[in-house]
Amino acid sequence: MNYRLTLRIFLVLLLLVSGSSAFGQWISLGPDSVPALMRPFDGSLKFASGIGRVSCLRFFKDGDGKEIMYLGTPYGGLWKKTVNGPKWEYAGAAQLPNQGVSDFLISRRKTDKLFILSGDPDCILNKNAPALGSTDCQSRGIFISKDGGQSWSDNAAGLWMDENGVELIDFWKFPTRKVARKLLVDPRCSRRMLTVIHTYTNDSKTFDGMIFNSNDGGQKWIRSFYGKDAYLRDMEWKPRSKKTVYASGRSVLRSNDRGKSWFSLQLNGLPADSSVIRCEITLSNAAPDNIYALVIYSHSPGGEIFLSENSGESFRSIARTQASPHWRTAIAVSHKDPGLIFFSGGNKVYKLKKENGQWKQSFSGGSIHDDVHDLTFDPKGNRIYASTDGGIYSSEDEGRTWLDESTGLNIAECWSVGVSQSGPLIVASGLQDCGTIIRFPEDDSLRGWWITRGGDGMAVEFDPYDNRLIYANDGNNNIVSRSEDRAQTWSRNLAPTREQKAMYRRPFVRHEKYSGLIFTAYHDVFKSSDKGDSWKKISDFSFISKDHSIVAMAVSASDTNVIYAAYSSPAWSDKPEKKLWKTRNGGETWTDISHGLTGVHWNEITDILVDQINPEIVYVSFQGGWKYKIMKSVSGGEGKEPWKDYSNGLPDDGDVLCLAKSVGAQSLFAGTINGIYKRSHTDGSWRSINYNMPRQMISDIAVRESPLMLFAGTHGMGIWMLHLSLER
């Protein structure tokens, strides 16, 4: 069969089926439902079964009184469907600078006025990393739509002021270094709103919490509380109350005047703030005076649930629990039964139920995906929903059975994308906590998406000449594996070492020309010439701290002896050194080429790209909010002025995560935290080629040269494909 002809026919049909109005547009390849298991009886695949992370679920009624569910994701935007509807639909916000949805509101007075609190609600601020190490998930503020979500404000809404009414200049300037987690509206006045935010303050080395109030529908926000190291993350309006609001972080706060002033409830029976990393609260319509608080301790393996039955005047412990990681902690109490609580314990869902005056705890997560980020009851209290790393699940029988309700969600958090370079078009990707997936074309007996590996899927690569030979890497488990039958079965773990630490996204390079030649990196660089059966350590960086690992690596296509490797963990000094290294002799000696990489001492190198022909032409990309997003050298990083800024055309908030090149298109591609950009060798600047694809965090880019196609692995909306020969 003529694979090229078949592939071209497939692409034309795909364009027609997708409804694209013009050639040169991106086509979403999904997946938009949980892929099938390649090996149904493989337990590791069952645990990976999922579609992507969900952050929140909210219920509203439309103008006709029909109840609509809105689902927020940390990277994949806003989705909606009717209760018991067949599938989710994307609800817009494609042009926002951050597709993360921490919380969501609809105005009761004007149902076409929508509010999105942006960002990942469980974004982790790393105090030791540039810009707190999370520019891709930090909140960018509140965005407003006045036409039902068809269009949104271009910038963060509102004027933000301190307690004295003084404007907080550049409050939402990128990088914001802020996580915003909850957005509330006064049940009796839709113009009165509150939000809770936390940030890390370097001077005091504390995670400070802030609460802001708006009395005019979000036009002006005035800070009503600032707590040093309060680490605020949650806020709830007391049921049936006109004025009482609660907030929590390391402890619980209460306001008796609609959020204008706050006081702590910690001395009323809650543990000391200093011993707590997170406190999550929930309230029940059936018992308005009750406060349920799930406490996660800073230095203890367990957690604890506290109950107040008098609006916080006193608390008592009702259960000891298995602790959840502080970045995924959830609790919910039934609106009908104040004695029915669901909460996260470890990675699972547990139930706490009061029976005959005693609280009884039991596992109630069934077979739903691990890692629970939110638990929510529907307004009537008949159904509990769990938002997880694998999608959204519901139960109507107190957790005895669960229904996967993720159909239609195109929210896969891709860490990588790989594409076959010969034969039929096969695409693979490593996903955050949802394994490694692979997609076969429509004329294949295995057509569609399949889960082929479990765990945290990372780098995946096809052999340049044999599309049956695929390499896959797993994150936390330090696994390198190989399949020689199109991902149906996999080899043993081929990892070269267990003695060195690696990055979560460990660098892995498959050589562009030589079959079986692969490289990976831990603290040192390792090379295999026999598809991973044996490895050789080709560096000796023993003089660099063992706490540092290689974060990016590139091997020249024209000269396998030329290799570049970059270290993580900025030195926090004014002198760039020991960050970027190069060897010309296959690893026998290495040269520090950090000199001239402006800002490298407080930015993270994310990727390295070497020219296809000239190994001395090299590009380096950065994340950390620095004005230089990409730098280029034509001298292999050596000489008097080795590096030049190559960022022209990239936006100020366009931290670059990955680089790719195409010989056929004679172009470079840059994947940023909010879209993909292209630059030909003759262009003086980068230009956006997002077109119809929502602004997305691009984790990886792959190119197939014949026919000429570009693939974007997004961290929130799956895999997208662009036919470069038709690109306008």
Secondary structure as GFF3:
##gff-version 3
##sequence-region A 1 728
A	DSSP	alpha_helix	3	18	.	.	.	ID=ss1
A	DSSP	beta_strand	27	30	.	.	.	ID=ss2
A	DSSP	beta_strand	36	37	.	.	.	ID=ss3
A	DSSP	alpha_helix	43	48	.	.	.	ID=ss4
A	DSSP	beta_strand	56	61	.	.	.	ID=ss5
A	DSSP	beta_strand	67	72	.	.	.	ID=ss6
A	DSSP	beta_strand	78	82	.	.	.	ID=ss7
A	DSSP	beta_strand	89	90	.	.	.	ID=ss8
A	DSSP	beta_strand	101	106	.	.	.	ID=ss9
A	DSSP	beta_strand	114	118	.	.	.	ID=ss10
A	DSSP	three_ten_helix	130	133	.	.	.	ID=ss11
A	DSSP	beta_strand	142	145	.	.	.	ID=ss12
A	DSSP	beta_strand	159	161	.	.	.	ID=ss13
A	DSSP	beta_strand	178	186	.	.	.	ID=ss14
A	DSSP	beta_strand	189	201	.	.	.	ID=ss15
A	DSSP	beta_strand	206	214	.	.	.	ID=ss16
A	DSSP	beta_strand	220	227	.	.	.	ID=ss17
A	DSSP	beta_strand	234	237	.	.	.	ID=ss18
A	DSSP	beta_strand	245	248	.	.	.	ID=ss19
A	DSSP	beta_strand	252	255	.	.	.	ID=ss20
A	DSSP	beta_strand	263	264	.	.	.	ID=ss21
A	DSSP	three_ten_helix	266	268	.	.	.	ID=ss22
A	DSSP	three_ten_helix	273	275	.	.	.	ID=ss23
A	DSSP	beta_strand	276	284	.	.	.	ID=ss24
A	DSSP	beta_strand	287	297	.	.	.	ID=ss25
A	DSSP	beta_strand	302	308	.	.	.	ID=ss26
A	DSSP	beta_strand	316	322	.	.	.	ID=ss27
A	DSSP	beta_strand	331	333	.	.	.	ID=ss28
A	DSSP	beta_strand	340	345	.	.	.	ID=ss29
A	DSSP	beta_strand	348	355	.	.	.	ID=ss30
A	DSSP	beta_strand	358	363	.	.	.	ID=ss31
A	DSSP	beta_strand	372	377	.	.	.	ID=ss32
A	DSSP	beta_strand	384	388	.	.	.	ID=ss33
A	DSSP	beta_strand	391	395	.	.	.	ID=ss34
A	DSSP	beta_strand	403	404	.	.	.	ID=ss35
A	DSSP	beta_strand	418	419	.	.	.	ID=ss36
A	DSSP	beta_strand	427	430	.	.	.	ID=ss37
A	DSSP	beta_strand	436	440	.	.	.	ID=ss38
A	DSSP	beta_strand	448	453	.	.	.	ID=ss39
A	DSSP	beta_strand	457	462	.	.	.	ID=ss40
A	DSSP	beta_strand	470	474	.	.	.	ID=ss41
A	DSSP	beta_strand	479	483	.	.	.	ID=ss42
A	DSSP	beta_strand	508	510	.	.	.	ID=ss43
A	DSSP	beta_strand	518	521	.	.	.	ID=ss44
A	DSSP	beta_strand	525	528	.	.	.	ID=ss45
A	DSSP	beta_strand	536	537	.	.	.	ID=ss46
A	DSSP	beta_strand	550	555	.	.	.	ID=ss47
A	DSSP	beta_strand	563	567	.	.	.	ID=ss48
A	DSSP	beta_strand	580	583	.	.	.	ID=ss49
A	DSSP	beta_strand	591	592	.	.	.	ID=ss50
A	DSSP	three_ten_helix	600	602	.	.	.	ID=ss51
A	DSSP	beta_strand	604	610	.	.	.	ID=ss52
A	DSSP	beta_strand	618	623	.	.	.	ID=ss53
A	DSSP	beta_strand	630	633	.	.	.	ID=ss54
A	DSSP	beta_strand	644	645	.	.	.	ID=ss55
A	DSSP	beta_strand	656	662	.	.	.	ID=ss56
A	DSSP	beta_strand	667	672	.	.	.	ID=ss57
A	DSSP	beta_strand	675	680	.	.	.	ID=ss58
A	DSSP	beta_strand	687	688	.	.	.	ID=ss59
A	DSSP	beta_strand	698	704	.	.	.	ID=ss60
A	DSSP	beta_strand	709	714	.	.	.	ID=ss61
A	DSSP	beta_strand	719	723	.	.	.	ID=ss62
A	DSSP	three_ten_helix	724	726	.	.	.	ID=ss63
###
